[in-house]
Amino acid sequence: MSNQPYEGYDPYGQQPQAWPGQQPYDDPYAAQQYTQNTQQWQGRTWETQTQQPVTAAETAYLPPQGYAAPAAGEVPAAPAPDPAPAPDSAYGPATVGGNTRVTDAQRARAEGRSPVIEPGVQPAALTALLGLLLAGAAAVGTYALLVPLVALQAVTAAGWFRLNGMWPARQGIALGFAGALAADAALLVSDRSPSAILGTLGVWVLLSLVLQLRSHADPDERMYGLMATVAAAALAIVAGGYLAAEADAVTVGAIAVAVAVLARALPLPTPASVVAALLAAAGAGVAAGAMTGLGTPGALLGAGAGACALIGHRVASYDYPSRFVHFTAGVALPLSAAAPAVYVLGRALV
């Protein structure tokens, strides 16, 4: 390799030599003006028409660009930093800046908070409203009970899938809801026999297995999807126990669940809130039992339904649930989990 310096460059500090055809300038501003005038594209571009130069009258209507070149000898100011997000803001700055949105669950994991986040007052109010609809419809008749029951089964299937982090999972949700409808139809045909629920459960477990065997996902994902599908279908089908139970038992149990969930949503420590919810459920059972003629056994029925409702409420609060989970699983699981207790205790006490 040659040790000669590059052509056109003087290593001893002299002025650089000019390129062929270029006139040297001693004045740096003149050299800059010459460079700007000669830096033009000589090749073919994508423009197919000759554009007219922009005049000063046209540029007068352009909005200000927010940046001005610094004057000679002036040091440009540093750009202002992006505003920091507010501490209570649910999301960061706009995504056009490259920042991804942070969900409540992701923020809870990052901050090391407890994975149990209770639904709150609004989902509890919706649960109470749905429970009162079930209680009133049961007093009217079997077919009137189908309307709030079908809504409960649909929300149960969707909420369970979202609680397990599987969304949209349309096939699994549709399969679980179809199983609930099949169980309701079988109950009506068999004169509300509980064997219709058990038979539908067995058939839908096989259908869920076939659905997952046809999947091309990894074995671990298929097993996880199978368990979520079977559990969603089972919860939606078991909620049909309200249709198989006695009307008075449904009225007492649904009112007890409504009162228990509202008491659980009170701003109290967890142990005190659980005790208050159980006592409120038992008291609601006594009151509803007096109205329906069930009598004192209504306290036991109300306490049992309230205990199952608190289990469903706890399940819907686990693993950093989102707002969607709170308004689906948080609303439906307390009532769905109480359905077996309402049927069993209603058969035993009525």
C-alpha angles and dihedrals in degrees: 000000000000119000092207114120120251117280113264094022125104111204092199096068100266122143115282116257118251123247118251109284094015122114115224119235128204092195110076093207091053090048090051091050090050092050092050092050094050098044096094129135112256096182132078117282135192092262112106098183133052111251121217116235116261114251128215091250090060095048091052090075095051116107118247113271095216094239131090126187112247118251122249110290094011120123112227115241119245115257116261114256120248113268113261117241118258115259093239095044115118093213137035127241121307116305092235086077091062097259118133121221115256119217125213091254093051092048091049091052092048092050093046095238126158115285090225111090114170118222096239136212101316097056088044090054090051090049090051091049092050090046092053090049090053091048094049094044091050089056090052099049149286098282092047088055090058093071100063091031094059090049090051092051093049093051090046094056094046095043095051093054092049091046088058092051094253113130140192090000090158094173094054094045092048091048093051093047091047089053090053091051091048090051091050091050091048091050092053093047094047095047093255096307114170090222087075089065093049093047092050090049092055094048093048093050088058092047091050090050092051091048092054093045089059091053120104095209126115117286092249092051092047091052091048091048091048093054093047092048094048092047093048092048092046094051093047092048094045089054084069086076087092087066092050096045127086115275094239091050091051091051094050095042096047092049090048091052091049093052094043094053092048091050090048090056093059115114096256133123112278098252092046091045092053093049091047091050093051092048091047091050092051091048091049089050091055092049095045091043090055091053095047097040094248091120126188096351086070088079092060092045092048093048092049093048091046092052092052090046091054089052090053090046090053093049091052089053098056132103102019097300118204129230090264090055091050092054095045113027092023090056100039107034097069091056095040093050091050094054096086091049091049091052097044097042092041091054091047099044106033 
